[in-house]
Amino acid sequence: MTEPKAIAEATSVRLNARAADAASISPIIERLPLSRRPDEVVVAVDAAGVNPSDVKAATGLMPYAVFPRTPGRDFAGRVIDGPREWVGKSVFGTSGDLGIRRDGTHASHLVVEMEALVEKPAGISMNEAAGIGVPFVTAIEGFRRSGMPKPGEHVLVMGVNGKVGQAAVQLATWLGANVIGVVRKDEAYDGHSNAPIDIINSDTTDVAKRVLELTGGKGADIVFNTVGDPYFHDAHHALAKAGRQILIAAVHKLVTFNILEFYRGRHTYVGIDTLAFSSVESADVLRSVLHGFTGGLLRPFPVRDNSIYPLADAKAAYAAVTGSARDRIVLRP
């Protein structure tokens, strides 16, 4: 086996041990030597997204997370070492193992497989590119597993103003589906869409009844449930015959389940966990919709100035993600 070649030194956020809770996370800054193998590259990180999973892994909710490590799954930057055809290119990417099972993206430099690189479209900033990864990979894989929305189908998105919910809306409207979004208070949809969408306030409206009204009594062909059990029964009763429910999260682990309604409705439930994806697999998913970003039909999430943190303020960035902020949070070395 070829020995790794020492290339650079990275300034990195480090988590040395599991924290008892989110408030107890104590990141430090360390300088670490980097080396790469022939199939890897070194990326100078311009921006790195912060996801709720970064914080969950720090508190032991993912037992396979290793310590010490550098957290972070999403990145955008420039290749500074590797095959000649890649050096100097602006790239972005994401992963289920970066920042969880191995050192991740919350650093000045990152070593990653060459096949994990996705070329950044010119019209997207580094900050924006760093926020695409986890939400869009989750939404894309949910639809790939359930069957991509077809023109004229009805897609119900529970938790529509979350980042995965917004990514699902973009994808479904891009593909010609009719989208209905569910919120928990009186608010409009906050993201990009390629067509108008209907909004249901679950605090004041019977969700399943309203979905049936909006779909002419048919129900939703696909329910993308980004919240989990709080919406499980509304989602179930809103499904059309042969409808599919996508699940990516849970507040409580257990729900009651009517098997008779399930099989008579010919329903399909699909569970999505992007932590099972390698960096290379994640890049393949992103490349499958890259033409949507280059064509402007898919758009990155805006990154506001007050949502950008230096590495030294990583603790504050992690606190923002676990708090009430809906903005995409980004670390910049």
Summary of the structure (lengths in Angstrom):
residues: 333
radius of gyration: 20.3
end to end distance: 32.8
largest distance: 63.7
contacts: 1161
relative contact order: 0.16
helix: 30%
strand: 28%
